[in-house]
Amino acid sequence: MSPVKTAPAELRADDAALRTQYLTEVLDLLYPWPCRTDGSPGTPIAEYLVVPDARRPRLLVPAGSRRVAAAAVRRYAEPQSRTAKLKRDAVVAAVRTGASAVLLRDRVRVTGPYSSSIDGYLSEKLGRELSVSVHIGPARANRKPVLQLIGPEGDTFGFGKLSTGPLTQQLVRAETAALDRLGSCGLTKLTVPRVLLAGDWRGLPVLIQSALPVWLPRAPLGRHRLVTAMLDIANCCGVTSGPVQGSSYWQETRARLAAVADRAEAAGLASAAELLVKHAGDIPFRFGAWHGDWAPWNMANLADALLVWDWERFATGVPMGFDAIHHELQRRIQATDDAADAVEQTVKRAGELLAPFGVAPHAREVTALLYLVDLAVRYLTDRQAEAGARLGVLGTWLLPVLIRRVEEL
């Protein structure tokens, strides 16, 4: 088996160009005709500062109130480096003092009937005055507008997701169902958002969830707190056990593999998966729930709470410990440019990572490799490469390690 390393033509577009294109698409979605986003005369709906600029848009900040604008910048995401934090704080200072008129020159002025805008829809459904800030993320197949909802006093009270196509419609609905289910599971080791609104915007699902206080001071996250929270989720919907070969998980995985059989990478992936399950034999596995994307940027550890969000990949009936492997891999990818080495080092740590989840020693590497199969199928199903995702081409990082490791078992 040999991995495919061919990148589609779409990957030639750079991130800035993709963001600029996406900005136009987002504005058209949030402010459809008869609203106008080109500054045309009419009844004002909103005015946005484009941060850092229209060529590299990352955030649309409502410009009507300095207090609201500062909250929008300060609370939309936690900087991942000291440099990023300094840049964020500089923008906050600029909007607070009015210097944004000089430093942030690109603006979007929206006019038209308020009732036809996303602002009008959300204000009516939630029954309160609000401003909307919009996060423009990097190219990914599952990218969707993420809205921060801010009250007149600068209080962030909600975050929203709007779907833009078949994949994101599925993900928004899945996250809505997941949050409803988790709200009644009796979780004690972590905090998840509540559903404030599950509605429909011009035929597309929309989810508004309560804002977790991610802007509060962070505390160091110990391994014990992280693992106990992951175990809380793993056990929240019940646990079953048995060999992989006869499990519903493997049946579903084979169906997902069959659905992407036309993809160039699929043949090598499917062969590796079948060989892996053959190696697993009659080893008993335990199956539970997982977050599905438990990464450092989807959580915040406070002194008295672990906040976890982005539940659109939540699933049940998966091998215990998947969240621990995923978190480790994403942490390593975040810290290095060598994604293949990040995969390699994650698999090497499988024994240590999976021990707290009751995974038998001889099943730990198999579990880590099953996770890689699961992640690869997700990338192919979502068509991440075609969307321009940085790690969309599996043959450049994930598949080589997976195939070699399976063949060496």
ABEGO torsion letter per residue (X at the ends): XBBBABBBAAAABBAAAAAAAAAAAAAAAABBOABBAAGBBEBBABBBBBOABAABBABBBBAABAAAAAAAAAAABBBABAAAAAAAAAAAAAAAAGAAAAABABBBBBBEBAAABAAAAAAAAAGBBBBBBBBBBBBBAABBBBBBBBBAAGBBABBBBBBABAAAAAAAAAAAAAAAAAAAAGBAABBBBBBABBBBBGGBBBBBBBBBBAABBBBBBBAAAAAAAAAAAAAAAEBBBEBAAABAAAAAAAAAAAAAAABAAAAAAAAAAAAAAAAAEABBBBBBBBAGABBAAABBBBAABBBBBGAAABBBGBBBGAAAAAAAAAAAAAABABAAAAAAAAAAAAAAAAAAAGBBAAAAAAAAAAAAAAAAAAAAAAGAAAAGBAAABAAAAAAAAAAAAAAAX
